[in-house]
Amino acid sequence: SLLLPVLPPPASMPILGDSLVYNHVQFYVDKLQSLETYKTLEKDSTAFAKGYSDAKRPECEAARKIWKDTCSTPLKDPKAFTSSGQDLVEQLIIGASWRVIAHHECAETASVLIAPRDPKGVKFVVTSRREAATTRESSPVPNHFSASHINRFYKAHAGRAGVAVLGFEVVSPGGLKEIMQKYAKMHPGLLVHPDDDGPKKYSVGNGEYMVGEVYAYYAKDGEKADPGTVIRFFEISGDAPHRFLPGLSPVNAEYPELVYPAYCDHWVSNVYHRKRFLQTLNDVLGFTPKVDFNAGVVAAGEAIIESTVTGNNSQPLTSVEHALKSHDQVYLPINNALSTVGHVHLFLNQMGQGIQHIASRVSDVVNFVALVNQMREITGRGFTFLRIPRSYYGRLDASDLVKAGASKRLAEAVVMAVTKAGIVSKAGIVDLDVSEEKVSSAIASAIKDAGDSKEELQKGFESEREGIVAAVLRARYLNLYKLLRSHLSSETYIKIVRNKVLVDIQGNDILFQIFTGNILQRNASEEAPFLEFIQRVCSERKDDDGKPMAIRPGCGGFGIRNFLTLFLSIEVSKAMSQLEVALEAKDFKAQEIAERRVNILTRQLDESNPVLTQISDAMTAESDASNAAKAATCEKEKKRLLAEAEEWKKKKLDGNRVLQELSDRYKAMMKEVREEEEENKKKE
């Protein structure tokens, strides 16, 4: 049965997955530019970065002039930028300051390896077919660069580019042979090369590379292999010259001074049979579920999915730097659709099973994203990110002013004053760039014209001016402030909101995350993969003796807020795009439908936030109490902690129930909009 629970391996069996570390991801794309073209882009990017830094980061137009004066690559119009039709390698060079560090060319295919500054970090191998084979090969071509694999992948993915291979290095000697033998015994249909006598072997310098490949998923019918996405395992022995895919030749790469290294965090699949994939990974690698989200939790309007994060068991993390750079902890989130609408369903329907997104850790995601946005605004190249409604971060409400010391009457007068002055929208969204002086002046001016209540309001405002003005300004990021309080400066909060970075907190750990627009997308209406960049701010806790405690792998978590916010953000971004298309076409009916979708999903996101906080807090407290109970030596204390964990579990389940009811309500609203849209189309 496809619904069997995932069973752990017997204690006596080695857990092969614990010997895996992230190594690379391979993309199959429609076309690559020449290595020379990419190196010219890199040279221009590095030269511009120096001139931009020397000029102390001027405004956009001045920065564009610096590019024109120092670079041979022409600028593009930033306003005309779209996610579709982009070259992934170019996007990474310009947007993220990554560089091509190796390449491979043969008669059939061309490949580049692009990576951030640290060679131990993320590695993206990007491969395309060459237009025509003009020469014979002078030496054997590694099988993983054969055009037959690209042809197979494109056939399985409706002819579209995508993330084709997840590459892991096996660090335990002999581990690769064991993994492939286990696949041959338990899942022989998933072997990519069933007739081979063991892994393929390649010699590079004084090192030997062994490569074994399996198909990641079973097909929709649940019996045969899905011939699309591949999991690649490779093992290195001897004095190897490098730790990347054999066949790639290193090339020189010059990085700008300001570049953020990136490290693998998690790789996400959209599949038909989530539990079958979970069981396969458990059978062979001993991977076990870490987090599980049921259908009631992950829902955006009518779109409903289930998701489970599975992975291996890594060694404890010993420092913040270790937590940033470690590739030992493998996490593979797996989604399946439970409805016939929404991103995951459409992805599966259009492309089949595959990798939804690749997530990478950086040390400072807020400033990384700010830099990517600046480069796009200057050059018209790089990445865009999912659009997050401003209300996610906070809005002004009279009740916030009452909490700051204003009377109810004064609070209402303040809201009217700042709204009339254009500082706050009718929806309560505060201008990000407004100053303290402008807020204070707008309120004072409005109160002067308050008629009979003028004296009372003036007296109240003068008494509580500082708190009231601070409350108006804090409303720009109030929801974040409730989570993080004074952990961040006002300037950092504003930068987070301006660059639409998502924030979550789990216990004492913080997670910053952001998702790019689609990559490898030919047409704007098509589903496609995307990238995620995250920063895990791990709590540096100490034990009772003052000694540093081990940092939890995946600190900051795969919290419920992260999954639901991502899911809702994808649907909101799509609805916003539909609204833009309708506005441009002057299609007023479509405009009204799209506006309703945006409003409904935004309200669901807003209303879900406090419930998600309740669930997240309860999950963390339950986990902490359970862990403390395991460590307790006194039976009485152990019972108390277990009872405490049970109470937190009840609160978590209460929150899940509230979220389920909320999801059902918004599902009904979105269904009504969809049915109205379908009825309108019938009448046309």
C-alpha positions as CSV (number, residue, x, y, z in Angstrom):
1,S,0.0,0.0,0.0
2,L,1.2,3.5,-0.8
3,L,-0.2,4.6,2.6
4,L,2.1,2.5,4.8
5,P,3.7,4.4,7.7
6,V,7.4,5.1,7.3
7,L,9.2,2.5,9.4
8,P,12.6,3.1,10.9
9,P,15.4,0.6,10.0
10,P,16.3,-2.0,12.7
11,A,18.9,-0.7,15.2
12,S,21.5,-3.2,13.9
13,M,21.4,-1.8,10.4
14,P,23.7,1.0,9.3
15,I,21.9,4.2,8.5
16,L,23.4,4.9,5.1
17,G,21.9,8.4,4.8
18,D,24.0,9.6,7.7
19,S,27.0,9.3,5.5
20,L,25.6,11.7,2.9
21,V,26.4,15.4,2.5
22,Y,25.0,17.8,0.0
23,N,27.3,18.3,-3.1
24,H,25.5,19.7,-6.1
25,V,22.3,20.3,-8.1
26,Q,22.2,19.8,-11.8
27,F,19.8,21.9,-14.0
28,Y,18.9,21.0,-17.6
29,V,18.2,24.2,-19.5
30,D,17.2,25.1,-23.1
31,K,20.4,27.0,-23.9
32,L,23.7,28.2,-22.5
33,Q,25.7,31.1,-23.7
34,S,29.4,30.6,-24.3
35,L,31.9,30.5,-21.4
36,E,33.5,33.6,-22.8
37,T,30.2,35.5,-22.6
38,Y,29.8,34.5,-19.0
39,K,33.3,35.5,-18.1
40,T,32.7,38.9,-19.7
41,L,29.6,39.3,-17.5
42,E,31.7,38.4,-14.5
43,K,34.4,40.9,-15.4
44,D,31.8,43.6,-15.8
45,S,30.0,42.6,-12.6
46,T,33.3,42.8,-10.6
47,A,34.4,46.1,-12.2
48,F,31.0,47.7,-11.5
49,A,31.0,46.4,-7.9
50,K,34.4,48.2,-7.3
51,G,33.2,51.5,-8.9
52,Y,29.9,51.3,-7.1
53,S,31.6,50.7,-3.8
54,D,34.2,53.5,-4.4
55,A,31.3,55.9,-5.2
56,K,29.7,55.0,-1.9
57,R,26.6,53.4,-3.4
58,P,25.0,56.2,-5.3
59,E,21.3,56.3,-6.4
60,C,20.1,54.2,-9.2
61,E,20.6,56.6,-12.2
62,A,24.1,57.4,-11.0
63,A,24.8,53.7,-10.6
64,R,23.6,53.0,-14.1
65,K,26.1,55.6,-15.4
66,I,28.9,53.8,-13.5
67,W,27.9,50.6,-15.3
68,K,27.8,52.3,-18.7
69,D,31.2,53.8,-18.1
70,T,33.0,50.6,-16.9
71,C,31.2,47.7,-18.5
72,S,30.7,46.3,-22.0
73,T,27.5,44.4,-21.2
74,P,24.5,46.7,-22.1
75,L,22.0,47.7,-19.5
76,K,18.4,46.6,-19.7
77,D,15.2,48.4,-18.7
78,P,14.5,47.3,-15.0
79,K,10.8,48.2,-15.4
80,A,10.6,45.6,-18.3
81,F,12.1,42.8,-16.3
82,T,10.2,39.6,-16.1
83,S,11.1,36.2,-14.6
84,S,10.3,34.4,-17.8
85,G,12.9,34.0,-20.6
86,Q,15.9,34.5,-18.3
87,D,19.3,32.8,-18.4
88,L,19.9,31.2,-15.0
89,V,23.7,31.5,-15.1
90,E,23.5,35.2,-16.0
91,Q,21.0,35.8,-13.2
92,L,23.3,34.3,-10.7
93,I,26.4,36.2,-12.0
94,I,24.7,39.6,-11.9
95,G,22.1,39.1,-9.1
96,A,24.1,37.1,-6.6
97,S,27.7,37.6,-7.7
98,W,28.3,33.9,-8.2
99,R,30.9,32.8,-10.6
100,V,31.6,30.0,-13.1
101,I,34.3,27.9,-11.5
102,A,34.4,24.9,-13.9
103,H,33.0,23.9,-17.3
104,H,32.6,20.9,-19.6
105,E,32.1,20.8,-23.3
106,C,31.6,17.8,-25.6
107,A,30.0,17.4,-29.0
108,E,26.5,16.8,-27.5
109,T,26.3,19.0,-24.4
110,A,27.8,22.0,-22.6
111,S,27.9,22.5,-18.9
112,V,29.1,25.1,-16.4
113,L,29.5,24.9,-12.6
114,I,28.5,28.1,-11.0
115,A,29.0,28.7,-7.3
116,P,29.4,31.4,-4.6
117,R,32.8,32.4,-3.2
118,D,33.3,29.4,-0.8
119,P,34.1,26.3,-3.0
120,K,32.6,24.2,-0.1
121,G,29.2,25.9,-0.5
122,V,26.4,25.5,-3.1
123,K,27.3,24.1,-6.5
124,F,24.9,24.5,-9.4
125,V,25.8,22.5,-12.5
126,V,23.9,23.9,-15.5
127,T,23.8,21.8,-18.7
128,S,22.3,22.2,-22.1
129,R,22.3,20.4,-25.4
130,R,24.5,21.8,-28.1
131,E,22.8,22.8,-31.4
132,A,24.9,20.5,-33.6
133,A,27.6,17.9,-33.0
134,T,30.5,19.2,-35.1
135,T,33.4,17.2,-33.8
136,R,34.2,13.7,-32.6
137,E,35.1,13.2,-29.0
138,S,38.8,12.8,-28.4
139,S,38.2,11.1,-25.1
140,P,35.2,9.3,-23.5
141,V,32.5,11.6,-22.2
142,P,31.3,11.1,-18.6
143,N,27.8,9.5,-18.8
144,H,26.3,12.2,-16.7
145,F,27.0,14.7,-19.5
146,S,25.3,12.6,-22.2
147,A,22.6,14.3,-24.2
148,S,20.4,11.2,-23.7
149,H,19.8,12.2,-20.1
150,I,18.6,15.7,-21.1
151,N,16.3,14.1,-23.8
152,R,14.9,11.7,-21.2
153,F,14.3,14.5,-18.7
154,Y,12.6,16.9,-21.1
155,K,10.4,14.0,-22.3
156,A,9.3,13.3,-18.8
157,H,8.7,17.0,-18.0
158,A,6.6,18.1,-20.9
159,G,9.6,19.4,-22.8
160,R,10.5,22.0,-20.1
161,A,13.8,22.8,-18.4
162,G,14.1,22.1,-14.7
163,V,16.1,20.8,-11.7
164,A,17.2,17.4,-13.0
165,V,19.6,15.9,-10.5
166,L,20.1,16.1,-6.7
167,G,23.8,15.2,-6.1
168,F,25.1,13.8,-2.8
169,E,28.6,12.9,-1.8
170,V,29.0,9.7,0.2
171,V,31.7,10.3,2.7
172,S,31.8,6.9,4.3
173,P,34.3,4.6,2.3
174,G,32.3,1.9,0.6
175,G,29.0,3.6,1.3
176,L,28.1,4.2,-2.3
177,K,28.4,0.5,-3.1
178,E,26.1,-0.3,-0.2
179,I,23.5,2.3,-1.3
180,M,23.4,1.0,-4.8
181,Q,23.2,-2.6,-3.7
182,K,20.3,-1.7,-1.4
183,Y,18.4,0.1,-4.2
184,A,19.0,-3.0,-6.4
185,K,17.6,-5.2,-3.7
186,M,14.6,-3.1,-2.5
187,H,13.8,-0.8,-5.4
188,P,15.5,-2.2,-8.6
189,G,13.1,-0.4,-10.9
190,L,14.6,2.9,-9.8
191,L,18.1,2.1,-11.0
192,V,19.1,4.4,-13.9
193,H,21.7,1.9,-15.1
194,P,20.4,-1.5,-14.1
195,D,22.8,-3.4,-16.3
196,D,25.9,-1.9,-14.9
197,D,28.1,-3.9,-12.6
198,G,28.2,-1.4,-9.8
199,P,28.8,2.4,-9.9
200,K,30.6,4.1,-12.9
201,K,34.2,4.9,-12.2
202,Y,36.2,8.0,-13.4
203,S,39.9,8.8,-12.7
204,V,40.9,12.5,-12.3
205,G,44.5,13.2,-11.4
206,N,45.4,10.8,-8.6
207,G,41.8,10.5,-7.4
208,E,39.0,8.1,-8.3
209,Y,35.3,9.1,-8.5
210,M,32.6,6.6,-8.4
211,V,29.1,7.6,-9.5
212,G,25.8,5.8,-9.0
213,E,22.3,7.2,-10.1
214,V,18.7,6.3,-9.3
215,Y,15.4,7.8,-10.2
216,A,14.0,9.7,-7.4
217,Y,10.3,8.9,-7.7
218,Y,7.9,6.2,-8.7
219,A,5.6,7.1,-11.6
220,K,2.0,8.3,-11.1
221,D,0.7,4.7,-11.4
222,G,3.0,3.8,-8.4
223,E,4.7,0.9,-10.1
224,K,7.4,2.0,-12.6
225,A,10.0,4.6,-12.1
226,D,9.3,8.2,-13.1
227,P,12.2,8.8,-15.7
228,G,12.6,12.5,-14.8
229,T,14.4,13.6,-11.6
230,V,17.5,11.6,-10.6
231,I,19.3,11.3,-7.3
232,R,23.1,11.0,-7.9
233,F,25.5,9.6,-5.3
234,F,29.2,9.8,-5.7
235,E,32.2,8.8,-3.7
236,I,35.8,10.1,-3.9
237,S,38.9,8.2,-3.0
238,G,42.6,8.9,-3.4
239,D,44.2,12.3,-3.8
240,A,41.4,14.0,-5.7
241,P,42.0,17.4,-7.2
242,H,38.5,18.7,-6.4
243,R,35.2,17.6,-4.9
244,F,32.9,18.3,-7.8
245,L,31.5,16.2,-10.7
246,P,34.1,14.4,-12.7
247,G,34.5,15.8,-16.3
248,L,34.3,19.4,-15.1
249,S,37.5,21.4,-15.7
250,P,38.3,24.2,-13.3
251,V,38.4,27.8,-14.6
252,N,39.6,31.0,-12.9
253,A,37.0,33.1,-11.2
254,E,37.3,36.6,-9.7
255,Y,34.7,37.6,-7.1
256,P,33.8,41.1,-6.0
257,E,34.6,42.2,-2.5
258,L,31.0,42.1,-1.4
259,V,29.6,38.6,-2.0
260,Y,27.6,36.4,0.3
261,P,28.7,32.7,0.4
262,A,25.8,30.3,0.2
263,Y,25.3,26.7,1.6
264,C,22.8,24.0,0.9
265,D,19.8,23.9,3.3
266,H,17.0,21.9,1.7
267,W,15.7,20.6,-1.6
268,V,11.9,20.4,-2.1
269,S,9.9,18.0,-4.3
270,N,6.4,18.1,-5.7
271,V,5.2,14.5,-6.1
272,Y,2.1,12.3,-6.6
273,H,2.9,9.8,-3.9
274,R,4.5,11.6,-0.9
275,K,4.4,8.5,1.4
276,R,5.9,6.2,-1.3
277,F,8.8,8.6,-1.7
278,L,9.2,8.8,2.1
279,Q,9.2,5.0,2.3
280,T,11.8,4.6,-0.4
281,L,14.2,7.1,1.2
282,N,13.7,5.3,4.5
283,D,14.2,1.8,3.0
284,V,17.5,2.6,1.5
285,L,19.0,5.6,3.4
286,G,17.2,5.4,6.7
287,F,15.8,8.9,6.3
288,T,13.0,9.7,8.8
289,P,10.3,12.4,8.9
290,K,11.2,15.5,10.9
291,V,8.1,17.6,10.4
292,D,4.7,16.7,9.1
293,F,2.0,19.1,8.0
294,N,-1.5,17.9,7.4
295,A,-4.1,19.2,4.9
296,G,-5.8,21.5,7.3
297,V,-2.6,23.4,8.0
298,V,-1.2,24.0,4.5
299,A,-4.1,25.6,2.6
300,A,-4.5,28.8,0.6
301,G,-8.0,29.4,-0.4
302,E,-9.0,26.3,-2.4
303,A,-5.4,25.1,-2.8
304,I,-4.6,22.4,-0.3
305,I,-1.4,20.3,0.0
306,E,0.2,17.9,2.4
307,S,3.9,18.2,3.2
308,T,6.6,16.2,5.1
309,V,10.2,17.1,5.8
310,T,12.4,14.0,5.8
311,G,16.1,13.7,6.3
312,N,19.1,12.1,7.9
313,N,20.6,12.5,11.4
314,S,23.7,14.8,11.5
315,Q,26.2,15.4,14.1
316,P,25.5,18.2,16.6
317,L,26.5,21.6,15.4
318,T,29.2,23.2,17.5
319,S,29.1,26.9,16.5
320,V,27.2,29.5,14.5
321,E,29.7,29.2,11.7
322,H,29.3,25.4,11.7
323,A,25.5,25.8,11.5
324,L,25.9,28.1,8.5
325,K,28.4,26.0,6.5
326,S,27.5,22.4,7.4
327,H,26.3,20.2,4.6
328,D,25.9,17.1,6.9
329,Q,22.2,17.7,7.7
330,V,20.2,16.7,4.7
331,Y,16.5,17.9,4.6
332,L,14.1,16.9,1.8
333,P,10.7,18.4,2.1
334,I,8.1,16.6,0.0
335,N,4.7,18.0,-1.1
336,N,1.7,16.5,-2.7
337,A,-1.5,18.2,-3.8
338,L,-5.0,17.5,-2.3
339,S,-6.9,19.8,-4.5
340,T,-7.3,20.5,-8.3
341,V,-6.3,24.1,-7.9
342,G,-3.1,25.9,-6.7
343,H,0.6,25.8,-7.4
344,V,1.5,22.2,-6.5
345,H,-1.4,20.8,-8.5
346,L,-0.6,23.0,-11.5
347,F,3.1,22.1,-11.3
348,L,2.3,18.4,-11.3
349,N,-0.3,18.8,-14.0
350,Q,1.9,20.8,-16.3
351,M,5.4,19.4,-15.7
352,G,5.0,16.2,-13.7
353,Q,6.9,15.3,-10.6
354,G,10.0,17.2,-9.8
355,I,12.0,19.7,-7.7
356,Q,9.9,22.7,-6.7
357,H,12.7,24.7,-5.2
358,I,16.3,24.7,-4.0
359,A,17.0,26.5,-0.7
360,S,20.4,27.9,0.2
361,R,21.6,29.5,3.5
362,V,23.4,32.8,3.6
363,S,24.9,34.7,6.5
364,D,22.9,37.9,6.0
365,V,19.8,37.3,3.9
366,V,18.4,40.9,4.5
367,N,21.4,42.6,3.0
368,F,21.8,39.8,0.4
369,V,18.3,40.4,-0.9
370,A,18.8,44.2,-0.8
371,L,21.9,43.8,-3.0
372,V,20.0,41.5,-5.5
373,N,17.2,44.1,-5.7
374,Q,19.7,46.9,-6.2
375,M,21.4,45.0,-9.0
376,R,18.1,44.4,-10.8
377,E,17.1,48.0,-10.5
378,I,20.4,49.1,-11.8
379,T,21.1,46.6,-14.6
380,G,17.6,45.2,-15.5
381,R,19.1,41.7,-14.8
382,G,19.1,39.2,-12.0
383,F,16.1,38.1,-9.9
384,T,12.7,39.2,-8.6
385,F,11.1,37.8,-5.5
386,L,7.7,36.7,-4.5
387,R,5.5,39.6,-3.7
388,I,4.4,39.7,0.0
389,P,1.4,41.9,0.9
390,R,2.5,44.8,3.2
391,S,-0.2,43.8,5.7
392,Y,2.0,40.7,6.5
393,Y,4.4,43.0,8.2
394,G,1.9,45.3,10.0
395,R,-0.8,48.0,9.7
396,L,-2.0,50.9,11.8
397,D,-5.0,50.4,14.0
398,A,-6.5,52.8,16.5
399,S,-6.2,50.1,19.2
400,D,-2.4,50.3,18.8
401,L,-2.5,54.0,19.6
402,V,-4.7,53.4,22.7
403,K,-2.0,50.9,23.9
404,A,0.5,53.7,23.4
405,G,-1.4,56.0,25.8
406,A,-3.9,57.8,23.6
407,S,-7.6,58.0,24.5
408,K,-10.0,56.2,22.1
409,R,-11.1,59.6,20.7
410,L,-7.5,60.8,20.2
411,A,-6.5,57.5,18.6
412,E,-9.3,57.8,16.1
413,A,-8.3,61.5,15.4
414,V,-4.7,60.4,14.8
415,V,-5.7,57.7,12.3
416,M,-7.8,60.2,10.4
417,A,-5.0,62.8,10.5
418,V,-2.3,60.5,9.1
419,T,-4.6,59.0,6.6
420,K,-5.7,62.4,5.3
421,A,-2.0,63.5,5.1
422,G,-1.2,60.5,2.8
423,I,1.1,58.9,5.4
424,V,-1.3,55.9,5.9
425,S,-3.4,54.2,3.3
426,K,-7.1,53.5,3.9
427,A,-6.1,49.9,4.6
428,G,-3.8,51.1,7.4
429,I,-0.5,50.6,5.5
430,V,2.1,53.2,6.7
431,D,4.5,54.9,4.2
432,L,7.9,53.2,4.7
433,D,9.9,56.4,4.2
434,V,7.8,58.7,6.4
435,S,9.8,60.6,9.1
436,E,9.0,61.1,12.8
437,E,8.7,64.8,12.1
438,K,6.2,64.4,9.3
439,V,4.0,62.1,11.4
440,S,4.1,64.5,14.4
441,S,3.4,67.6,12.2
442,A,0.5,65.9,10.4
443,I,-1.2,65.0,13.7
444,A,-0.6,68.4,15.3
445,S,-1.9,70.2,12.2
446,A,-5.1,68.1,12.1
447,I,-5.7,68.6,15.8
448,K,-5.6,72.4,15.4
449,D,-8.7,72.1,13.2
450,A,-10.5,69.7,15.5
451,G,-13.2,72.3,16.6
452,D,-14.7,71.8,20.1
453,S,-12.5,68.9,21.0
454,K,-9.3,70.7,20.0
455,E,-8.1,71.5,23.5
456,E,-8.7,68.0,24.8
457,L,-7.0,66.4,21.9
458,Q,-4.0,68.8,22.0
459,K,-3.5,68.1,25.7
460,G,-3.6,64.3,25.1
461,F,-1.3,64.5,22.2
462,E,1.3,66.7,23.9
463,S,1.2,64.3,26.9
464,E,1.7,61.1,24.8
465,R,3.3,62.5,21.6
466,E,6.4,60.3,21.7
467,G,4.5,57.1,22.3
468,I,1.8,57.9,19.7
469,V,4.3,58.9,17.0
470,A,6.4,55.8,17.7
471,A,3.3,53.6,17.4
472,V,2.5,55.0,14.0
473,L,6.1,54.4,12.8
474,R,6.2,50.9,14.4
475,A,3.0,49.9,12.5
476,R,5.2,49.6,9.4
477,Y,6.6,46.4,10.9
478,L,4.3,45.7,13.9
479,N,3.8,42.0,13.3
480,L,7.5,41.5,13.2
481,Y,8.1,43.6,16.2
482,K,5.6,41.4,18.2
483,L,7.8,38.4,17.3
484,L,11.3,39.9,17.8
485,R,10.9,43.0,19.9
486,S,14.1,45.0,20.3
487,H,16.3,42.2,18.8
488,L,16.5,44.3,15.6
489,S,16.9,48.0,15.0
490,S,14.2,50.1,13.3
491,E,16.5,50.4,10.2
492,T,16.8,46.6,9.9
493,Y,13.0,46.1,10.3
494,I,12.5,48.7,7.5
495,K,15.0,46.9,5.3
496,I,13.2,43.6,5.9
497,V,9.8,45.1,4.9
498,R,11.2,47.0,1.9
499,N,12.8,43.8,0.5
500,K,9.8,41.6,1.5
501,V,11.8,39.2,3.6
502,L,9.8,36.7,5.6
503,V,10.5,36.1,9.3
504,D,9.7,33.3,11.6
505,I,10.8,32.4,15.1
506,Q,11.0,29.1,16.9
507,G,12.0,29.2,20.5
508,N,15.1,31.3,20.6
509,D,16.0,30.7,17.0
510,I,15.1,33.1,14.1
511,L,14.5,32.2,10.4
512,F,14.7,34.8,7.6
513,Q,13.7,33.6,4.2
514,I,12.8,34.8,0.8
515,F,11.7,33.1,-2.5
516,T,12.7,34.2,-6.0
517,G,10.3,34.5,-8.9
518,N,10.2,31.4,-11.2
519,I,13.4,30.4,-12.8
520,L,13.8,28.4,-16.1
521,Q,10.4,29.7,-17.2
522,R,9.7,30.2,-20.9
523,N,6.3,31.8,-20.6
524,A,4.8,33.9,-17.7
525,S,1.7,31.7,-17.4
526,E,3.7,28.4,-16.9
527,E,4.6,26.8,-13.6
528,A,8.4,26.5,-13.0
529,P,10.9,25.9,-10.1
530,F,12.3,28.8,-8.0
531,L,15.1,29.4,-5.5
532,E,14.9,30.2,-1.8
533,F,17.5,32.0,0.3
534,I,17.4,31.8,4.0
535,Q,19.3,32.8,7.1
536,R,19.1,30.7,10.3
537,V,19.9,32.8,13.3
538,C,20.7,30.1,15.8
539,S,20.4,30.7,19.6
540,E,23.8,30.4,21.3
541,R,22.3,28.9,24.5
542,K,24.3,27.8,27.5
543,D,23.6,25.0,30.0
544,D,23.3,25.4,33.8
545,D,27.1,25.3,34.1
546,G,27.6,28.1,31.6
547,K,28.9,25.8,28.8
548,P,27.7,26.3,25.2
549,M,24.9,23.9,24.2
550,A,24.9,22.2,20.9
551,I,23.0,24.1,18.2
552,R,20.0,22.2,16.7
553,P,20.3,21.3,13.0
554,G,17.8,23.3,11.0
555,C,17.6,25.9,13.8
556,G,14.7,28.3,13.1
557,G,12.9,25.2,11.9
558,F,10.5,24.3,9.1
559,G,7.8,26.0,11.1
560,I,4.2,25.9,10.2
561,R,4.4,29.7,9.5
562,N,7.1,29.1,6.9
563,F,5.1,26.6,4.9
564,L,1.8,28.4,5.0
565,T,3.3,31.8,4.3
566,L,5.1,30.4,1.3
567,F,2.0,28.7,0.0
568,L,-0.1,31.8,0.5
569,S,2.6,34.0,-1.0
570,I,2.7,31.9,-4.2
571,E,-1.1,32.2,-4.6
572,V,-1.1,36.0,-3.7
573,S,1.7,36.6,-6.2
574,K,-0.2,34.8,-9.0
575,A,-3.3,36.8,-8.2
576,M,-1.4,40.0,-8.3
577,S,0.0,39.1,-11.7
578,Q,-3.5,38.3,-12.9
579,L,-4.6,41.7,-11.7
580,E,-1.7,43.4,-13.6
581,V,-2.7,41.6,-16.8
582,A,-6.3,42.6,-16.4
583,L,-5.4,46.3,-15.7
584,E,-3.2,46.4,-18.8
585,A,-6.0,44.8,-20.9
586,K,-8.6,47.1,-19.4
587,D,-10.6,43.9,-18.6
588,F,-12.8,45.3,-15.7
589,K,-14.5,42.0,-15.0
590,A,-11.2,40.1,-14.7
591,Q,-9.8,43.0,-12.7
592,E,-12.6,42.8,-10.2
593,I,-12.1,39.0,-9.9
594,A,-8.3,39.3,-9.4
595,E,-8.7,42.1,-6.8
596,R,-11.1,39.8,-4.8
597,R,-8.6,37.0,-5.0
598,V,-5.8,39.2,-3.8
599,N,-8.0,40.6,-0.9
600,I,-9.2,37.1,0.2
601,L,-5.7,35.6,0.2
602,T,-4.2,38.6,1.9
603,R,-6.9,38.5,4.6
604,Q,-6.2,34.7,5.1
605,L,-2.5,35.5,5.5
606,D,-3.3,38.3,8.0
607,E,-5.8,36.2,10.0
608,S,-3.5,33.2,10.0
609,N,-0.6,35.0,11.5
610,P,-1.6,35.1,15.2
611,V,-2.9,31.5,15.0
612,L,0.4,30.4,13.4
613,T,2.3,32.1,16.3
614,Q,0.2,30.1,18.8
615,I,0.9,26.8,17.1
616,S,4.6,27.6,16.6
617,D,5.0,28.6,20.2
618,A,3.2,25.5,21.4
619,M,5.3,23.2,19.1
620,T,8.5,24.7,20.5
621,A,7.3,24.5,24.1
622,E,6.1,20.9,23.6
623,S,9.5,19.9,22.1
624,D,11.5,21.6,24.9
625,A,9.4,19.9,27.6
626,S,9.7,16.5,26.0
627,N,13.5,16.9,25.6
628,A,13.8,18.0,29.2
629,A,11.7,15.0,30.4
630,K,14.1,12.6,28.5
631,A,17.0,14.2,30.3
632,A,15.4,14.3,33.8
633,T,16.8,11.9,36.4
634,C,14.1,12.5,39.0
635,E,10.9,10.6,38.3
636,K,8.7,13.3,39.8
637,E,10.3,16.0,37.6
638,K,10.0,13.7,34.6
639,K,6.2,13.3,35.2
640,R,5.8,17.0,35.6
641,L,7.6,17.8,32.3
642,L,5.7,15.1,30.4
643,A,2.4,16.6,31.7
644,E,3.6,20.0,30.6
645,A,4.5,18.7,27.2
646,E,0.9,17.2,26.9
647,E,-0.6,20.6,27.8
648,W,1.4,22.3,25.0
649,K,0.4,19.5,22.6
650,K,-3.3,20.3,23.4
651,K,-2.7,24.0,22.7
652,K,-1.0,23.1,19.4
653,L,-4.0,20.9,18.4
654,D,-6.4,23.7,19.4
655,G,-4.5,26.0,17.1
656,N,-4.6,23.5,14.3
657,R,-8.4,23.2,14.7
658,V,-8.8,27.0,14.6
659,L,-6.5,27.1,11.5
660,Q,-8.6,24.3,9.9
661,E,-11.8,26.3,10.4
662,L,-10.1,29.4,9.0
663,S,-8.9,27.5,6.0
664,D,-12.3,26.1,5.3
665,R,-13.9,29.5,5.5
666,Y,-11.4,31.0,3.0
667,K,-11.7,28.0,0.8
668,A,-15.4,28.6,0.4
669,M,-14.7,32.3,-0.4
670,M,-12.2,31.4,-3.2
671,K,-14.6,28.7,-4.5
672,E,-17.3,31.4,-4.9
673,V,-14.9,33.7,-6.8
674,R,-13.8,30.8,-9.1
675,E,-17.4,29.8,-9.9
676,E,-18.4,33.4,-10.6
677,E,-15.4,33.6,-13.0
678,E,-16.4,30.4,-14.8
679,E,-20.0,31.7,-15.1
680,N,-18.7,35.0,-16.6
681,K,-16.7,33.1,-19.2
682,K,-19.7,31.0,-20.2
683,K,-21.7,34.2,-20.9
684,E,-19.0,35.7,-23.1
